[in-house]
Amino acid sequence: TRLSCLLLLQLTPLAATESKALGDLTSDFYREDGRHVVPWGLRVLCVRLQALGFGDARRGVMGYYELGREARQEIVRLAREKKKDGKEAQEEMAMWKDRLRDLGVRVADALVEMGDLEGAGRYLATQRIQEEADEMQRMRMALVWLRVGDVKTARRYLGLENGEMYTEDGEKAVMNALVKVAEGDYNGALTEWQKLREQIPENEMVYQNLAVCLLYTGRISEVKCPQTAFFLPGHKVDGNIGAVSS
């Protein structure tokens, strides 16, 4: 959709403004024969965008809760129909359960963005996601725990309780670096980001986090040098490099 494209172009304020034109997506205006006519993915996207557009973070949390209520209703309905429809109802129920788990992560993330780390921690503790979640969902939950500041629990979701690290490349290697940063091991994190720079040289997130670790380890001269720090070819300096991104 257009909103997704605007986000990919890093035009989030414009996407947030445009999402307001859709109004209240929970209203009956968007329902036909009891079913919602707006795709689920767009509804989830608009929750956060409209919260940004209206400048009301709590609106986002309540929006996710409203979607969660609908997901639970669908799960209950399908549980009744499973005996009649068999496999088809079971597959649809699995889809709604997956959506409900996704919303749980989004609610916690929204609470973190509001600065309510204590509330986010309490909410995360109520989520029974680890047993049924796939690897990507566990990694997303671990990221939220890292933002809350609970590295031990984040490691548990990643299956790295004993201090070990992932050996694979890609997204798992990024998690290695983020865990090192959360633990305050900036030299170790720096090594991980340098490896990632070689693996995915086109990823600006890697360069920004590499620059932050260079700052924390006192290697300021390297941050200023395009050949050794975070600048991509043709990339202009963005003064906001003081925070780790994920």
C-alpha positions as CSV (number, residue, x, y, z in Angstrom):
1,T,0.0,0.0,0.0
2,R,0.9,3.6,-0.2
3,L,1.4,3.9,3.5
4,S,3.9,1.0,3.5
5,C,5.8,2.6,0.7
6,L,6.0,5.9,2.6
7,L,7.4,4.0,5.6
8,L,10.0,2.3,3.4
9,L,11.0,5.8,2.2
10,Q,11.3,6.9,5.8
11,L,8.4,9.4,5.4
12,T,6.7,8.3,8.6
13,P,5.3,11.7,9.4
14,L,3.6,11.9,6.0
15,A,2.3,8.3,6.4
16,A,0.9,9.2,9.8
17,T,-0.9,12.2,8.5
18,E,-2.4,10.3,5.6
19,S,-3.6,7.5,7.8
20,K,-5.8,9.9,9.7
21,A,-8.0,10.2,6.6
22,L,-9.1,6.6,7.1
23,G,-10.8,7.5,10.4
24,D,-11.9,5.0,12.9
25,L,-11.3,1.6,11.3
26,T,-13.2,-0.2,14.1
27,S,-16.5,1.5,13.1
28,D,-19.3,-0.4,11.4
29,F,-18.7,1.7,8.2
30,Y,-15.8,-0.7,7.4
31,R,-17.9,-3.9,8.0
32,E,-20.0,-5.9,5.6
33,D,-22.0,-8.9,6.6
34,G,-20.2,-8.9,9.9
35,R,-16.7,-9.1,8.3
36,H,-14.2,-6.3,8.1
37,V,-13.4,-5.1,4.6
38,V,-10.0,-3.6,5.4
39,P,-7.1,-6.1,5.2
40,W,-5.7,-7.0,8.6
41,G,-2.2,-5.9,7.8
42,L,-3.4,-2.4,7.0
43,R,-5.5,-2.2,10.1
44,V,-2.4,-3.1,12.3
45,L,-0.3,-0.6,10.4
46,C,-2.8,2.2,10.9
47,V,-3.0,1.7,14.7
48,R,0.6,3.0,15.1
49,L,0.4,5.5,12.3
50,Q,-2.8,7.1,13.6
51,A,-1.3,7.2,17.2
52,L,1.6,9.1,15.7
53,G,-0.7,11.3,13.6
54,F,-2.9,12.3,16.5
55,G,0.0,12.6,18.9
56,D,-1.6,10.1,21.3
57,A,0.5,7.1,22.2
58,R,-2.2,5.6,24.3
59,R,-4.4,5.5,21.3
60,G,-2.0,3.0,19.8
61,V,-2.1,0.7,22.8
62,M,-5.9,0.8,22.9
63,G,-6.0,0.1,19.1
64,Y,-4.0,-3.0,19.5
65,Y,-6.2,-4.2,22.4
66,E,-9.2,-3.7,20.2
67,L,-7.7,-5.8,17.4
68,G,-6.7,-8.4,20.1
69,R,-10.3,-8.6,21.2
70,E,-11.5,-9.3,17.7
71,A,-8.8,-12.0,17.3
72,R,-9.9,-13.7,20.5
73,Q,-13.5,-13.6,19.3
74,E,-12.5,-15.3,16.0
75,I,-10.5,-18.0,17.9
76,V,-13.6,-18.8,20.1
77,R,-15.8,-18.9,17.0
78,L,-13.5,-21.2,15.2
79,A,-13.1,-23.4,18.2
80,R,-16.9,-24.0,18.0
81,E,-16.8,-24.7,14.3
82,K,-13.7,-26.9,14.3
83,K,-15.7,-30.1,14.8
84,K,-17.8,-29.2,11.7
85,D,-15.2,-27.8,9.3
86,G,-12.1,-29.8,10.5
87,K,-8.8,-28.9,8.9
88,E,-9.9,-25.6,7.3
89,A,-11.1,-24.2,10.7
90,Q,-8.0,-25.4,12.4
91,E,-5.7,-23.6,9.9
92,E,-7.7,-20.4,10.3
93,M,-7.5,-20.7,14.0
94,A,-3.7,-21.0,13.8
95,M,-3.7,-17.8,11.7
96,W,-5.7,-15.9,14.3
97,K,-3.5,-17.2,17.2
98,D,-0.4,-16.0,15.3
99,R,-2.0,-12.6,14.8
100,L,-2.8,-12.4,18.6
101,R,0.8,-13.2,19.5
102,D,2.0,-10.5,17.0
103,L,-0.3,-8.0,18.7
104,G,1.1,-8.9,22.1
105,V,4.6,-7.9,21.0
106,R,3.3,-4.7,19.5
107,V,1.5,-3.7,22.7
108,A,4.8,-4.2,24.7
109,D,6.7,-2.2,22.1
110,A,4.2,0.6,22.2
111,L,4.5,0.7,26.0
112,V,8.3,1.0,25.7
113,E,7.9,3.9,23.2
114,M,5.7,5.6,25.8
115,G,8.5,5.3,28.3
116,D,6.5,2.9,30.5
117,L,9.3,0.3,30.9
118,E,7.8,-1.1,34.1
119,G,4.4,-1.5,32.5
120,A,6.0,-3.1,29.5
121,G,7.8,-5.6,31.7
122,R,4.7,-6.6,33.6
123,Y,2.8,-7.0,30.3
124,L,5.5,-9.1,28.7
125,A,5.5,-11.4,31.8
126,T,1.9,-12.3,31.0
127,Q,2.6,-13.3,27.5
128,R,2.9,-17.1,26.9
129,I,4.6,-16.8,23.5
130,Q,7.7,-18.9,23.8
131,E,6.2,-22.3,23.5
132,E,4.1,-21.8,20.4
133,A,6.0,-18.9,18.7
134,D,8.3,-19.4,15.7
135,E,11.9,-18.2,15.7
136,M,11.1,-14.7,14.3
137,Q,8.4,-14.1,17.0
138,R,10.9,-15.1,19.7
139,M,13.5,-12.7,18.3
140,R,11.0,-9.9,18.2
141,M,10.0,-10.6,21.8
142,A,13.7,-10.7,22.8
143,L,14.2,-7.3,21.2
144,V,11.5,-5.8,23.3
145,W,13.0,-7.3,26.4
146,L,16.3,-5.8,25.5
147,R,14.6,-2.4,25.2
148,V,13.1,-2.9,28.6
149,G,16.6,-3.7,30.0
150,D,16.1,-7.4,30.9
151,V,19.0,-9.0,29.1
152,K,18.6,-12.3,30.9
153,T,15.0,-12.8,29.8
154,A,15.9,-11.7,26.2
155,R,18.6,-14.4,26.1
156,R,16.1,-17.0,27.3
157,Y,13.8,-16.1,24.4
158,L,16.8,-16.4,22.0
159,G,17.9,-19.7,23.6
160,L,21.2,-18.2,24.7
161,E,20.8,-18.5,28.4
162,N,24.4,-19.7,29.1
163,G,26.1,-16.8,27.5
164,E,26.7,-18.4,24.1
165,M,26.2,-16.5,20.8
166,Y,24.6,-17.3,17.5
167,T,27.1,-18.7,14.9
168,E,24.8,-17.9,11.9
169,D,25.0,-14.8,9.7
170,G,22.2,-12.4,9.0
171,E,19.5,-11.5,11.5
172,K,20.9,-13.8,14.2
173,A,24.3,-12.0,13.9
174,V,22.5,-8.7,14.4
175,M,21.0,-10.1,17.6
176,N,24.5,-11.0,18.8
177,A,25.6,-7.4,18.4
178,L,22.5,-6.0,20.1
179,V,22.8,-8.3,23.1
180,K,26.5,-7.3,23.5
181,V,25.4,-3.6,23.5
182,A,22.7,-4.3,26.1
183,E,25.2,-6.0,28.3
184,G,27.5,-3.0,28.0
185,D,30.2,-5.0,26.2
186,Y,30.9,-2.3,23.6
187,N,34.2,-3.8,22.5
188,G,32.5,-7.1,21.8
189,A,29.6,-5.4,20.1
190,L,32.1,-3.4,18.0
191,T,33.6,-6.7,16.7
192,E,30.1,-8.0,15.8
193,W,29.1,-4.8,13.9
194,Q,32.4,-4.9,12.0
195,K,31.7,-8.4,10.9
196,L,28.2,-7.4,9.8
197,R,29.6,-4.4,7.9
198,E,31.5,-7.0,5.7
199,Q,28.4,-9.2,5.4
200,I,25.8,-6.6,4.6
201,P,27.7,-3.4,3.5
202,E,24.5,-1.8,2.2
203,N,22.7,-1.7,5.5
204,E,22.7,1.7,7.1
205,M,21.6,0.4,10.5
206,V,24.8,-1.6,10.8
207,Y,26.9,1.5,10.1
208,Q,25.0,3.7,12.6
209,N,25.4,1.1,15.4
210,L,29.0,0.6,14.5
211,A,29.5,4.4,14.8
212,V,27.8,4.4,18.2
213,C,30.1,1.6,19.5
214,L,33.1,3.5,18.2
215,L,32.0,6.5,20.2
216,Y,31.5,4.4,23.4
217,T,35.0,2.9,23.0
218,G,36.6,6.3,22.5
219,R,37.6,5.8,18.9
220,I,36.1,9.2,17.8
221,S,38.5,9.7,15.0
222,E,37.3,6.6,13.2
223,V,33.7,7.8,13.4
224,K,34.7,10.9,11.4
225,C,36.5,8.8,8.8
226,P,34.3,7.7,5.9
227,Q,36.6,4.8,5.1
228,T,36.6,3.2,8.5
229,A,33.3,4.2,10.1
230,F,29.6,4.3,9.2
231,F,29.3,6.2,6.0
232,L,28.0,4.5,2.9
233,P,29.1,5.7,-0.5
234,G,27.4,9.0,-1.2
235,H,25.9,9.0,2.3
236,K,25.6,12.4,3.9
237,V,26.3,12.9,7.6
238,D,23.2,12.6,9.9
239,G,24.1,14.2,13.2
240,N,21.8,12.0,15.2
241,I,24.0,9.0,15.7
242,G,23.9,8.9,19.5
243,A,21.5,6.0,19.9
244,V,21.6,2.4,19.1
245,S,19.0,1.3,16.5
246,S,17.5,-2.1,15.8
